[in-house]
Amino acid sequence: MNANTQENIAALFDRVIRRIAPVWPLDSFVAVNPYWGFADENFAQAAAHLQGSIGERVIMDRRWYADLLQSGRLAMADILQAAADLGLSNDEADWRAYLRQGSELPMRLPRLPELMDRQGHAFFSQYVVEQISHFLAAYYDQGQSLWRMPKTQGVGLFETWRQYTLSDRSLKSMGLKKVRPALLALSSEATAARRWAQDVLDVPAAAEESYFLVLLKSIGGWASWCRYQLWQAEMRQDTNSDLLDLLTIRMVWEALLVQNAQPEVRARWNQQIDAWIVDDKSADLKDAQRGEVLLRASEIAYRRQVAASIRRNPSGMEGASDARPRVQAAFCIDVRSEVFRRHLEGVMPSLATIGFAGFFGVLMDYQREGDAAPRTQSPVLLNPSVHVREKGPEAVVGKRLRRLRRGAEWKHFKLSAASCFSFVETAGISYVGRLLADTLGLHRPSVPPDEAGLNEADLAQLQCVLPSTLSLDDKVGMAEFILTGLGLNRGGVAPIVLLAGHGSSTTNNPHRAGLDCGACAGQTGEMNAKAAANLLNDAEVLEALIAKGWDIDPDTCFLPALHDTTTDEVRLLDGLNDPRLDRTLLAELQAALEQAGNLTRIERMLRLDPDLRDPQAVAQNTFARGRDWSQVRPEWALAGNAAFVAAPRWRTREMNLSGRAFLHDYDVEKDPDFAVLTLIMTAPLVVANWINLQYYGSIVDNQRQGCGNKVLHNVVGGTLGVLEGNGGDLRIGLSEQSLRDSNSGLQHEPLRLSAFIEAPTEAMDRIIAENGTLGQLVNNRWLSVLQIAPNGAILERRAAGEWTPL
């Protein structure tokens, strides 16, 4: 094999593995765009590609849109407009006929194990996935298993799997006696094994890349986990071969089955691959394009609602005077904050809210006392640049460590081979009280490790400390970045500035981190708010800012807070004893936060339990959801998200966006060089797109991009993820219970994100052109960008320099 051929083969495998999107572990679970690897293709092409090779749905069935049309929630005029926009026929009769027809699934590439499956016998297709999944669960285990898989230093994933499979006794029961001798003869080196499998499979070149992707997608959850390993390595300027080794494992399994399959099965497999190659793919693309028209039509209808409500001018708006607000409250752009912000401004008109990504501009990681490594507290797309440490009294830290150690020892005792069989009979009666308390919701929600064994007084003594290596100039630069991002660089700063991160409170919920702050890498925003407030309250920093011309009163106080999105409580975390605080104003703020929480809970309860109306009953229900170990839906999280708005707050203040919009404050007059606009469009907007498409993918194909039924979930490997039941592939995405309920159906409408931004079109075109990732998402229609013009008109970007009135 010559060098050029080797390079082509290596490039082929690299393209295959790059199609896989990563998945983060449960303790830092963040939303991921499941189509990340297909961003280089336009939406319809990717839909046809995935549906026509893997069988993965990317667009809702046309019957969904036919029902919307029949119920009046979708208008034929919008369908015809969308068809014209995408260059398709806008003949009404043609579209009505199309919607009456049943969907025809395109031919997809067959995997050999599927053709070997026989009714009444164990399925080979299921066995292969189970065998690989069991191995990977043991290989990557992070503390759940008491008996760890032995590993040899320097031995990779493929060679470890080979050794594992050679001792696997289940092969004989499946009738695969020939596998062990073949594996013994196979090279332990992954590259050689991959070449052997490629030769044995002998897939025609026209189908080879698609077929290898089909194989990798058959174990797609674990492929996403291995893609995460590669992602993390590349963030460190390193590399990782696990995903390529997983592809090798899957290819070797397929080749081994080729050698074990009956001749007629192999012949049928070859025939189906040949038929797939000659199949007319243009029909698949045409159907995907029609599906995108229907999707775009529903997006047009939603955008029209948003555009109609955006303010054209600030006149007549309550609290819109030029006077400096008495309080400024910064919240994360998370859609759940939109509801709280609206109610908070309503009950305290002299308060102005600000929307900013929940990491508050501090690209940090955070290391607790006693931890061996820090945890990331900033967007996963960016590398942390500030290392923040915990500092507290030794007695408090020791108390927490003892509590965690006792918990680990108790778990080991319960599950160890020596005691697990007698544990239930011996200790079972002592659990009656705990079981009753959990059932009645009398216990508090699951406590994160930061708070284990500590009371509020203990927690108050723990501080997050910026690195001592930061100079005053460094700190001032960070402070200016934060203030500029918050839009406080012109117009002055209020006497109290609230920095509210957000988190959730639930119990018995493996995906708890998915309810926390995505901008903080699946952690709560507590430490980011504290770090930003500590920096801005630093006397030297404040003095330097004032000396540089910042309009900040020396008595201004920055208060960190945490917004609990499950209960809608806002808890002030620090700084309440600052002598500079205006106590009367603080009391007014606390009362407003409590009242806004009540109103927010009532509004959210309309979706969770619409029969409840009494404020006290609503509050009790909300708090009970966070404590209930059987609750599959403590909150709706970001279900319903559909828009991203970056504009001055007066454009959307008093506007009810129903908790469906990411609200980022942005005033182009305060950003002459468009540095803030660049940051917004290349970080928060992309993160919002990830969230939006995770919800989208989990709705349109929950089997492949969602994680199924939450009731059946079992945690695997400590923090790796969940299985649905006791086996199968690692499940990714969102559960059915996070997307729909039995009473009102879907709670998330499958729409691509529409980004409304008030900025010059030339500036946005330049940012899109200069950022490859953003350019692919926008130009290939995974995300729409719309301009809010100075007069309030809305223009949609169709291409660079081409902006069309909505």
TORLO-586568 format. One record per residue (C-alpha): residue in three letters; z, y, x. Coordinates in steps of 0.1 Angstrom, whole numbers, padded with zeros to 4 digits, always signed. Layout:
BEGIN
ALAZYX/...
//
This chain:
BEGIN
MET+0000+0000+0000/ASN-0011+0033+0016/ALA+0011+0064+0018/ASN-0009+0082-0009/THR-0004+0053-0033/GLN+0033+0053-0026/GLU+0035+0090-0032/ASN+0017+0086-0065/ILE+0040+0058-0076/ALA+0071+0078-0066/ALA+0058+0108-0086/LEU+0052+0086-0116/PHE+0088+0073-0116/ASP+0101+0108-0110/ARG+0082+0121-0141/VAL+0096+0093-0162/ILE+0133+0099-0153/ARG+0128+0137-0157/ARG+0120+0132-0193/ILE+0156+0122-0200/ALA+0182+0148-0210/PRO+0217+0146-0196/VAL+0249+0140-0216/TRP+0283+0153-0205/PRO+0315+0132-0206/LEU+0339+0134-0235/ASP+0364+0156-0217/SER+0337+0183-0212/PHE+0313+0174-0240/VAL+0288+0202-0244/ALA+0257+0204-0266/VAL+0225+0194-0249/ASN+0189+0199-0258/PRO+0177+0163-0263/TYR+0141+0174-0257/TRP+0149+0191-0224/GLY+0125+0168-0205/PHE+0096+0176-0228/ALA+0099+0214-0226/ASP+0067+0214-0206/GLU+0048+0202-0237/ASN+0044+0223-0268/PHE+0064+0212-0298/ALA+0037+0194-0317/GLN+0025+0176-0286/ALA+0060+0164-0277/ALA+0065+0153-0313/ALA+0033+0132-0312/HIS+0042+0119-0278/LEU+0077+0107-0287/GLN+0067+0093-0322/GLY+0036+0076-0309/SER+0052+0059-0279/ILE+0089+0054-0285/GLY+0090+0058-0323/GLU+0114+0087-0321/ARG+0111+0112-0349/VAL+0110+0149-0340/ILE+0101+0164-0374/MET+0116+0157-0407/ASP+0096+0134-0430/ARG+0072+0153-0452/ARG+0091+0141-0483/TRP+0120+0163-0472/TYR+0097+0194-0473/ALA+0081+0182-0506/ASP+0116+0181-0522/LEU+0123+0216-0508/LEU+0090+0228-0523/GLN+0098+0212-0557/SER+0133+0226-0558/GLY+0121+0262-0550/ARG+0138+0264-0516/LEU+0105+0265-0499/ALA+0075+0285-0511/MET+0038+0274-0508/ALA+0030+0310-0496/ASP+0052+0303-0466/ILE+0035+0270-0459/LEU+0001+0287-0461/GLN+0013+0315-0438/ALA+0026+0290-0413/ALA-0006+0271-0413/ALA-0026+0303-0406/ASP-0002+0312-0378/LEU-0007+0278-0361/GLY-0045+0278-0366/LEU-0046+0251-0393/SER-0062+0250-0427/ASN-0044+0271-0453/ASP-0061+0255-0483/GLU-0034+0251-0510/ALA-0048+0220-0526/ASP-0051+0203-0493/TRP-0014+0210-0485/ARG-0002+0198-0520/ALA-0022+0166-0515/TYR-0007+0161-0481/LEU+0028+0165-0494/ARG+0021+0139-0521/GLN+0010+0113-0496/GLY+0034+0089-0480/SER+0040+0092-0443/GLU+0022+0067-0420/LEU+0041+0058-0389/PRO+0019+0058-0358/MET+0015+0028-0336/ARG+0041+0027-0309/LEU+0043+0008-0276/PRO+0060-0027-0281/ARG+0087-0039-0258/LEU+0084-0075-0249/PRO+0120-0085-0261/GLU+0111-0073-0296/LEU+0083-0098-0297/MET+0105-0126-0285/ASP+0131-0120-0313/ARG+0133-0146-0340/GLN+0152-0146-0372/GLY+0182-0168-0372/HIS+0186-0165-0334/ALA+0202-0140-0311/PHE+0179-0111-0305/PHE+0167-0107-0269/SER+0161-0070-0275/GLN+0197-0065-0285/TYR+0210-0088-0257/VAL+0193-0069-0229/VAL+0208-0036-0241/GLU+0242-0052-0245/GLN+0241-0068-0210/ILE+0232-0036-0193/SER+0257-0016-0214/HIS+0286-0039-0206/PHE+0278-0036-0169/LEU+0275+0002-0169/ALA+0307+0006-0189/ALA+0326-0013-0162/TYR+0307+0003-0133/TYR+0314+0039-0144/ASP+0348+0033-0159/GLN+0371+0063-0154/GLY+0405+0048-0159/GLN+0403+0031-0193/SER+0400-0004-0178/LEU+0431-0019-0162/TRP+0410-0042-0140/ARG+0384-0022-0122/MET+0350-0036-0112/PRO+0350-0043-0075/LYS+0325-0021-0057/THR+0311-0023-0021/GLN+0308+0010-0002/GLY+0272+0020+0001/VAL+0259-0005-0024/GLY+0239+0012-0052/LEU+0237+0007-0089/PHE+0208-0018-0089/GLU+0223-0041-0062/THR+0257-0041-0080/TRP+0239-0050-0113/ARG+0221-0078-0095/GLN+0253-0093-0082/TYR+0269-0089-0117/THR+0240-0106-0134/LEU+0240-0135-0110/SER+0275-0144-0122/ASP+0268-0137-0159/ARG+0273-0169-0179/SER+0257-0155-0210/LEU+0222-0161-0196/LYS+0224-0198-0202/SER+0235-0194-0239/MET+0204-0171-0244/GLY+0181-0198-0230/LEU+0173-0177-0199/LYS+0180-0204-0173/LYS+0151-0191-0151/VAL+0166-0157-0147/ARG+0192-0166-0120/PRO+0167-0183-0096/ALA+0143-0153-0100/LEU+0171-0128-0093/LEU+0182-0148-0062/ALA+0146-0146-0049/LEU+0144-0109-0057/SER+0150-0083-0031/SER+0184-0064-0034/GLU+0166-0032-0024/ALA+0158-0011-0055/THR+0124+0001-0043/ALA+0111-0034-0035/ALA+0125-0047-0068/ARG+0108-0019-0087/ARG+0075-0027-0070/TRP+0079-0064-0079/ALA+0086-0056-0115/GLN+0056-0032-0117/ASP+0033-0060-0103/VAL+0047-0086-0127/LEU+0044-0064-0158/ASP+0009-0053-0148/VAL+0008-0026-0175/PRO-0026-0009-0176/ALA-0025+0025-0158/ALA-0033+0043-0191/ALA+0000+0031-0206/GLU+0022+0027-0176/GLU+0041+0060-0176/SER+0046+0058-0214/TYR+0057+0022-0212/PHE+0083+0029-0184/LEU+0097+0057-0205/VAL+0099+0034-0235/LEU+0119+0010-0214/LEU+0143+0037-0202/LYS+0147+0051-0237/SER+0157+0016-0249/ILE+0189+0022-0231/GLY+0186+0059-0236/GLY+0223+0068-0240/TRP+0232+0053-0206/ALA+0200+0069-0192/SER+0214+0102-0203/TRP+0247+0095-0186/CYS+0228+0087-0153/ARG+0208+0118-0158/TYR+0241+0137-0159/GLN+0249+0121-0125/LEU+0216+0134-0111/TRP+0222+0169-0128/GLN+0256+0173-0112/ALA+0243+0162-0078/GLU+0214+0187-0079/MET+0238+0214-0088/ARG+0255+0206-0055/GLN+0222+0206-0037/ASP+0225+0168-0034/THR+0207+0139-0050/ASN+0216+0107-0069/SER+0196+0076-0074/ASP+0214+0060-0104/LEU+0189+0070-0130/LEU+0160+0056-0110/ASP+0181+0024-0104/LEU+0187+0021-0141/LEU+0149+0023-0147/THR+0146-0004-0120/ILE+0172-0026-0139/ARG+0153-0022-0171/MET+0119-0029-0155/VAL+0133-0060-0137/TRP+0147-0073-0170/GLU+0113-0068-0187/ALA+0096-0086-0158/LEU+0121-0115-0160/LEU+0115-0119-0197/VAL+0077-0119-0190/GLN+0084-0150-0169/ASN+0105-0166-0196/ALA+0084-0157-0226/GLN+0060-0182-0243/PRO+0023-0177-0234/GLU+0014-0167-0270/VAL+0042-0140-0269/ARG+0029-0126-0237/ALA-0007-0126-0251/ARG+0004-0108-0282/TRP+0023-0082-0261/ASN-0008-0075-0239/GLN-0030-0072-0270/GLN-0007-0047-0286/ILE-0006-0026-0254/ASP-0044-0027-0252/ALA-0046-0017-0289/TRP-0022+0012-0283/ILE-0043+0025-0254/VAL-0075+0026-0276/ASP-0057+0039-0307/ASP-0069+0074-0318/LYS-0040+0096-0306/SER-0056+0127-0322/ALA-0044+0116-0356/ASP-0008+0115-0344/LEU-0012+0150-0330/LYS-0028+0163-0362/ASP+0001+0149-0382/ALA+0027+0164-0358/GLN+0009+0198-0361/ARG+0011+0196-0399/GLY+0048+0187-0396/GLU+0053+0217-0374/VAL+0036+0239-0401/LEU+0062+0227-0426/LEU+0090+0233-0402/ARG+0077+0268-0394/ALA+0074+0276-0431/SER+0111+0269-0436/GLU+0119+0291-0406/ILE+0098+0319-0420/ALA+0119+0317-0452/TYR+0151+0319-0432/ARG+0140+0347-0410/ARG+0130+0368-0440/GLN+0166+0366-0453/VAL+0180+0377-0419/ALA+0154+0405-0415/ALA+0160+0418-0450/SER+0197+0423-0442/ILE+0195+0439-0407/ARG+0205+0476-0409/ARG+0177+0501-0403/ASN+0202+0529-0394/PRO+0240+0533-0390/SER+0244+0559-0417/GLY+0267+0551-0446/MET+0284+0522-0427/GLU+0321+0520-0429/GLY+0337+0525-0395/ALA+0305+0538-0380/SER+0318+0572-0369/ASP+0314+0582-0332/ALA+0352+0582-0328/ARG+0365+0557-0302/PRO+0379+0526-0319/ARG+0416+0520-0317/VAL+0411+0483-0308/GLN+0381+0465-0294/ALA+0381+0427-0298/ALA+0357+0406-0278/PHE+0349+0371-0293/CYS+0326+0344-0281/ILE+0291+0345-0296/ASP+0298+0311-0312/VAL+0286+0310-0349/ARG+0322+0304-0361/SER+0333+0337-0346/GLU+0308+0356-0368/VAL+0328+0348-0399/PHE+0361+0358-0383/ARG+0347+0390-0368/ARG+0333+0401-0402/HIS+0366+0397-0419/LEU+0386+0413-0391/GLU+0365+0444-0392/GLY+0369+0445-0429/VAL+0407+0445-0429/MET+0410+0469-0399/PRO+0381+0494-0400/SER+0393+0512-0369/LEU+0387+0480-0349/ALA+0354+0472-0333/THR+0344+0436-0325/ILE+0322+0426-0295/GLY+0302+0394-0291/PHE+0299+0380-0256/ALA+0296+0345-0242/GLY+0331+0329-0242/PHE+0334+0327-0204/PHE+0336+0365-0204/GLY+0314+0368-0174/VAL+0337+0350-0150/LEU+0318+0321-0135/MET+0349+0301-0126/ASP+0364+0267-0122/TYR+0400+0261-0128/GLN+0424+0237-0110/ARG+0458+0228-0124/GLU+0488+0221-0102/GLY+0487+0184-0093/ASP+0450+0180-0100/ALA+0428+0166-0072/ALA+0397+0186-0083/PRO+0390+0217-0104/ARG+0373+0216-0138/THR+0343+0238-0146/GLN+0350+0267-0170/SER+0316+0283-0172/PRO+0281+0274-0186/VAL+0268+0241-0172/LEU+0235+0258-0163/LEU+0253+0279-0137/ASN+0274+0271-0107/PRO+0310+0284-0107/SER+0315+0311-0080/VAL+0352+0319-0085/HIS+0379+0293-0079/VAL+0410+0300-0101/ARG+0442+0281-0096/GLU+0472+0275-0118/LYS+0506+0289-0106/GLY+0539+0282-0121/PRO+0575+0271-0115/GLU+0579+0238-0098/ALA+0602+0226-0126/VAL+0576+0233-0153/VAL+0548+0216-0134/GLY+0570+0186-0126/LYS+0579+0183-0162/ARG+0543+0181-0172/LEU+0534+0156-0145/ARG+0564+0134-0155/ARG+0552+0134-0191/LEU+0517+0124-0181/ARG+0529+0097-0157/ARG+0551+0082-0184/GLY+0522+0082-0208/ALA+0500+0064-0183/GLU+0528+0038-0175/TRP+0534+0032-0212/LYS+0497+0026-0218/HIS+0496+0002-0189/PHE+0525-0017-0203/LYS+0510-0020-0237/LEU+0476-0032-0225/SER+0485-0053-0194/ALA+0478-0090-0195/ALA+0515-0098-0192/SER+0527-0078-0222/CYS+0499-0071-0246/PHE+0503-0103-0267/SER+0540-0098-0272/PHE+0540-0061-0275/VAL+0531-0058-0313/GLU+0558-0084-0323/THR+0585-0068-0301/ALA+0578-0031-0306/GLY+0559-0030-0339/ILE+0589-0021-0361/SER+0597+0009-0339/TYR+0562+0024-0348/VAL+0569+0027-0385/GLY+0581+0062-0382/ARG+0552+0073-0361/LEU+0527+0056-0384/LEU+0542+0073-0414/ALA+0543+0107-0397/ASP+0506+0104-0386/THR+0496+0093-0421/LEU+0513+0122-0437/GLY+0500+0147-0411/LEU+0535+0156-0399/HIS+0526+0155-0362/ARG+0509+0183-0344/PRO+0473+0178-0332/SER+0466+0159-0300/VAL+0479+0179-0270/PRO+0456+0186-0241/PRO+0468+0176-0206/ASP+0476+0213-0198/GLU+0503+0213-0225/ALA+0517+0178-0221/GLY+0554+0178-0225/LEU+0557+0216-0224/ASN+0570+0240-0250/GLU+0558+0276-0255/ALA+0584+0290-0231/ASP+0572+0266-0204/LEU+0535+0275-0211/ALA+0543+0312-0208/GLN+0554+0307-0172/LEU+0521+0292-0161/GLN+0496+0317-0148/CYS+0460+0315-0137/VAL+0456+0332-0103/LEU+0424+0345-0088/PRO+0417+0334-0052/SER+0434+0355-0025/THR+0402+0357-0006/LEU+0387+0381-0031/SER+0387+0417-0017/LEU+0394+0447-0039/ASP+0356+0455-0038/ASP+0349+0419-0050/LYS+0374+0423-0079/VAL+0360+0457-0089/GLY+0325+0443-0089/MET+0336+0415-0111/ALA+0354+0439-0134/GLU+0323+0461-0137/PHE+0302+0431-0145/ILE+0325+0421-0173/LEU+0328+0456-0188/THR+0291+0461-0186/GLY+0284+0428-0203/LEU+0309+0438-0230/GLY+0290+0470-0235/LEU+0320+0491-0224/ASN+0301+0510-0197/ARG+0294+0539-0221/GLY+0315+0553-0250/GLY+0349+0546-0236/VAL+0374+0518-0238/ALA+0400+0515-0266/PRO+0438+0515-0260/ILE+0438+0477-0267/VAL+0410+0454-0258/LEU+0414+0418-0271/LEU+0396+0391-0251/ALA+0396+0361-0275/GLY+0384+0327-0262/HIS+0382+0298-0286/GLY+0392+0262-0289/SER+0400+0237-0316/SER+0430+0216-0327/THR+0423+0180-0338/THR+0437+0146-0333/ASN+0422+0111-0328/ASN+0388+0128-0321/PRO+0369+0116-0290/HIS+0344+0145-0294/ARG+0372+0171-0295/ALA+0356+0190-0265/GLY+0324+0194-0286/LEU+0344+0217-0309/ASP+0356+0238-0280/CYS+0337+0265-0261/GLY+0303+0254-0248/ALA+0301+0285-0226/CYS+0333+0272-0209/ALA+0318+0237-0202/GLY+0335+0221-0232/GLN+0369+0235-0224/THR+0389+0261-0245/GLY+0383+0297-0235/GLU+0420+0303-0228/MET+0418+0303-0190/ASN+0387+0325-0190/ALA+0403+0350-0212/LYS+0435+0350-0191/ALA+0415+0353-0158/ALA+0394+0382-0172/ALA+0425+0400-0186/ASN+0445+0396-0154/LEU+0416+0410-0134/LEU+0411+0440-0157/ASN+0449+0447-0159/ASP+0452+0448-0122/ALA+0465+0483-0113/GLU+0444+0486-0082/VAL+0413+0474-0100/LEU+0419+0498-0129/GLU+0425+0527-0105/ALA+0393+0519-0086/LEU+0373+0517-0118/ILE+0386+0551-0130/ALA+0378+0566-0096/LYS+0342+0553-0100/GLY+0339+0572-0132/TRP+0347+0545-0158/ASP+0361+0560-0190/ILE+0393+0540-0192/ASP+0428+0552-0199/PRO+0454+0540-0174/ASP+0474+0527-0203/THR+0446+0505-0216/CYS+0458+0470-0221/PHE+0436+0439-0220/LEU+0451+0411-0240/PRO+0439+0375-0237/ALA+0439+0354-0269/LEU+0428+0321-0283/HIS+0409+0317-0316/ASP+0416+0282-0330/THR+0384+0274-0349/THR+0400+0246-0369/THR+0429+0267-0383/ASP+0414+0302-0377/GLU+0446+0314-0361/VAL+0444+0338-0333/ARG+0472+0335-0308/LEU+0479+0362-0283/LEU+0485+0345-0249/ASP+0499+0370-0225/GLY+0507+0407-0218/LEU+0529+0413-0249/ASN+0557+0426-0227/ASP+0535+0452-0210/PRO+0553+0485-0213/ARG+0520+0504-0218/LEU+0514+0487-0251/ASP+0515+0508-0283/ARG+0539+0486-0304/THR+0528+0501-0337/LEU+0491+0494-0329/LEU+0499+0459-0317/ALA+0518+0451-0349/GLU+0488+0464-0370/LEU+0465+0443-0349/GLN+0486+0412-0354/ALA+0488+0417-0392/ALA+0450+0422-0393/LEU+0444+0390-0373/GLU+0466+0371-0398/GLN+0448+0385-0428/ALA+0414+0379-0413/GLY+0424+0343-0406/ASN+0433+0339-0443/LEU+0400+0352-0455/THR+0381+0331-0430/ARG+0398+0300-0440/ILE+0390+0306-0477/GLU+0353+0312-0468/ARG+0351+0281-0447/MET+0369+0260-0473/LEU+0339+0266-0496/ARG+0320+0241-0475/LEU+0349+0217-0467/ASP+0366+0214-0500/PRO+0351+0238-0526/ASP+0376+0229-0553/LEU+0404+0247-0534/ARG+0408+0284-0542/ASP+0445+0292-0537/PRO+0451+0308-0503/GLN+0483+0288-0497/ALA+0466+0255-0506/VAL+0436+0264-0484/ALA+0459+0271-0454/GLN+0478+0239-0459/ASN+0445+0219-0461/THR+0431+0236-0430/PHE+0462+0229-0409/ALA+0464+0193-0422/ARG+0429+0186-0412/GLY+0438+0193-0375/ARG+0468+0169-0377/ASP+0452+0141-0397/TRP+0443+0111-0375/SER+0420+0098-0402/GLN+0401+0131-0407/VAL+0364+0127-0397/ARG+0356+0163-0403/PRO+0384+0187-0392/GLU+0358+0215-0393/TRP+0320+0219-0395/ALA+0318+0233-0360/LEU+0283+0249-0354/ALA+0265+0231-0383/GLY+0241+0255-0399/ASN+0233+0275-0367/ALA+0198+0290-0369/ALA+0197+0325-0354/PHE+0207+0344-0323/VAL+0211+0381-0325/ALA+0214+0404-0295/ALA+0217+0440-0308/PRO+0242+0468-0313/ARG+0270+0457-0336/TRP+0261+0484-0362/ARG+0229+0464-0370/THR+0249+0435-0383/ARG+0283+0449-0392/GLU+0292+0441-0428/MET+0262+0418-0429/ASN+0271+0382-0441/LEU+0253+0358-0418/SER+0273+0328-0433/GLY+0284+0315-0399/ARG+0248+0307-0389/ALA+0242+0332-0362/PHE+0252+0335-0326/LEU+0261+0373-0323/HIS+0258+0389-0289/ASP+0264+0426-0287/TYR+0237+0444-0267/ASP+0227+0481-0265/VAL+0196+0487-0245/GLU+0206+0523-0238/LYS+0235+0510-0218/ASP+0213+0487-0198/PRO+0186+0508-0180/ASP+0176+0481-0155/PHE+0177+0453-0181/ALA+0201+0433-0160/VAL+0223+0425-0190/LEU+0192+0416-0211/THR+0181+0392-0183/LEU+0215+0375-0183/ILE+0215+0372-0221/MET+0181+0357-0223/THR+0184+0333-0194/ALA+0220+0320-0200/PRO+0236+0325-0235/LEU+0202+0322-0252/VAL+0193+0290-0235/VAL+0228+0276-0242/ALA+0224+0285-0279/ASN+0190+0268-0278/TRP+0207+0236-0264/ILE+0232+0237-0293/ASN+0206+0243-0319/LEU+0183+0215-0307/GLN+0212+0191-0304/TYR+0220+0196-0341/TYR+0183+0195-0349/GLY+0177+0162-0331/SER+0208+0146-0345/ILE+0195+0155-0380/VAL+0159+0144-0377/ASP+0166+0111-0358/ASN+0203+0103-0357/GLN+0196+0067-0346/ARG+0182+0079-0313/GLN+0196+0115-0308/GLY+0228+0112-0328/CYS+0259+0090-0325/GLY+0259+0074-0359/ASN+0291+0068-0379/LYS+0322+0083-0364/VAL+0344+0058-0382/LEU+0330+0030-0360/HIS+0333+0048-0327/ASN+0350+0032-0298/VAL+0357+0052-0266/VAL+0342+0035-0235/GLY+0352+0041-0199/GLY+0379+0066-0206/THR+0358+0097-0209/LEU+0322+0083-0206/GLY+0314+0084-0243/VAL+0314+0062-0274/LEU+0299+0030-0286/GLU+0292+0025-0323/GLY+0311-0007-0329/ASN+0320-0030-0300/GLY+0287-0029-0281/GLY+0252-0015-0279/ASP+0239+0016-0262/LEU+0261+0046-0253/ARG+0258+0070-0283/ILE+0249+0106-0277/GLY+0246+0136-0299/LEU+0264+0143-0332/SER+0278+0119-0358/GLU+0266+0118-0394/GLN+0300+0132-0405/SER+0294+0164-0384/LEU+0261+0170-0402/ARG+0264+0160-0439/ASP+0289+0149-0465/SER+0286+0127-0496/ASN+0291+0156-0521/SER+0268+0184-0509/GLY+0244+0166-0485/LEU+0231+0181-0453/GLN+0253+0209-0439/HIS+0228+0217-0411/GLU+0193+0227-0420/PRO+0169+0215-0393/LEU+0154+0248-0380/ARG+0145+0259-0345/LEU+0165+0289-0332/SER+0152+0323-0340/ALA+0163+0349-0315/PHE+0164+0385-0328/ILE+0167+0409-0298/GLU+0167+0447-0298/ALA+0149+0455-0266/PRO+0114+0466-0254/THR+0088+0439-0258/GLU+0075+0446-0223/ALA+0110+0439-0208/MET+0113+0406-0228/ASP+0078+0395-0218/ARG+0086+0401-0181/ILE+0119+0381-0183/ILE+0102+0352-0201/ALA+0074+0352-0175/GLU+0098+0353-0145/ASN+0121+0325-0157/GLY+0104+0291-0158/THR+0129+0274-0181/LEU+0129+0302-0206/GLY+0091+0305-0204/GLN+0086+0269-0213/LEU+0110+0270-0243/VAL+0094+0302-0257/ASN+0058+0296-0249/ASN+0059+0260-0261/ARG+0076+0269-0294/TRP+0110+0253-0289/LEU+0125+0287-0295/SER+0112+0318-0312/VAL+0118+0354-0299/LEU+0117+0383-0323/GLN+0121+0420-0315/ILE+0142+0443-0336/ALA+0123+0476-0332/PRO+0142+0509-0330/ASN+0132+0516-0367/GLY+0146+0482-0377/ALA+0112+0465-0381/ILE+0109+0429-0369/LEU+0081+0417-0347/GLU+0076+0381-0336/ARG+0063+0371-0302/ARG+0033+0349-0304/ALA+0023+0352-0267/ALA+0028+0375-0238/GLY+0019+0410-0251/GLU+0012+0397-0286/TRP+0039+0408-0310/THR+0032+0405-0347/PRO+0051+0422-0375/LEU+0072+0397-0395/
//
